[in-house]
């Protein structure tokens, strides 16, 4: 699994922390997802926000790892 592609779910503040942690470990996330289309094409650190979670369906589950980049501090 160390060669698996990593997809970060989300593109907000917590996703930034997750991406930073992965990069510090020497792992480059493949991309981030976001349901807000206006964020597609932006970057979280150096990681592209590629599209919605639907992109995950195009990958074989054996070939990817998902990283939870979703969190909230509101009620």
Wavefront OBJ file of the C-alpha trace (Angstrom):
o trace
v 0.000 0.000 0.000
v 2.934 2.392 0.253
v 2.733 2.901 -3.516
v -1.004 3.594 -3.414
v -2.216 6.948 -4.652
v -3.544 9.172 -1.868
v -6.701 11.204 -2.415
v -7.582 13.821 0.200
v -11.306 14.299 0.753
v -11.984 18.015 1.237
v -10.028 21.170 0.494
v -10.461 23.405 3.529
v -8.328 24.072 6.568
v -8.185 20.485 7.815
v -7.324 19.237 4.318
v -4.405 21.660 4.361
v -3.151 20.107 7.609
v -3.585 16.599 6.166
v -1.760 17.522 2.945
v 1.045 19.177 4.895
v 1.443 16.088 7.092
v 1.545 13.787 4.066
v 4.072 16.000 2.295
v 6.245 16.080 5.424
v 6.184 12.251 5.369
v 7.374 12.286 1.759
v 3.982 11.294 0.306
v 2.508 13.444 -2.470
v -1.293 13.340 -2.507
v -2.718 12.713 -5.972
v -5.369 15.436 -5.523
v -8.024 16.859 -3.173
v -11.768 16.751 -3.733
v -14.451 19.309 -2.985
v -18.171 19.444 -3.743
v -17.928 23.201 -4.428
v -17.178 23.493 -8.146
v -15.678 26.980 -7.755
v -12.776 25.419 -5.810
v -11.877 23.013 -8.616
v -8.548 24.024 -10.110
v -7.360 25.687 -6.898
v -4.543 24.225 -4.819
v -4.192 23.156 -1.207
v -0.499 23.794 -0.656
v 0.821 22.146 -3.826
v -2.076 19.693 -4.234
v -4.672 20.270 -6.951
v -8.376 20.375 -6.066
v -9.457 18.256 -8.997
v -13.214 17.848 -8.603
v -15.916 16.180 -6.545
v -15.772 12.911 -4.621
v -17.224 11.229 -7.722
v -13.679 11.119 -9.147
v -12.856 8.413 -6.626
v -15.135 5.993 -8.486
v -12.729 5.968 -11.446
v -9.992 4.352 -9.304
v -9.636 0.728 -8.304
v -10.129 0.604 -4.507
v -6.999 -1.554 -4.257
v -4.875 1.230 -5.767
v -5.820 4.211 -3.573
v -5.832 5.424 0.000
v -8.333 8.041 1.152
v -7.305 10.693 3.669
v -10.063 12.486 5.588
v -9.563 16.200 5.144
v -13.033 17.131 6.408
v -13.535 18.711 9.815
v -15.662 21.415 11.380
v -15.461 23.707 14.353
v -19.054 24.906 14.033
v -22.188 23.345 15.543
l 1 2 3 4 5 6 7 8 9 10 11 12 13 14 15 16 17 18 19 20 21 22 23 24 25 26 27 28 29 30 31 32 33 34 35 36 37 38 39 40 41 42 43 44 45 46 47 48 49 50 51 52 53 54 55 56 57 58 59 60 61 62 63 64 65 66 67 68 69 70 71 72 73 74 75
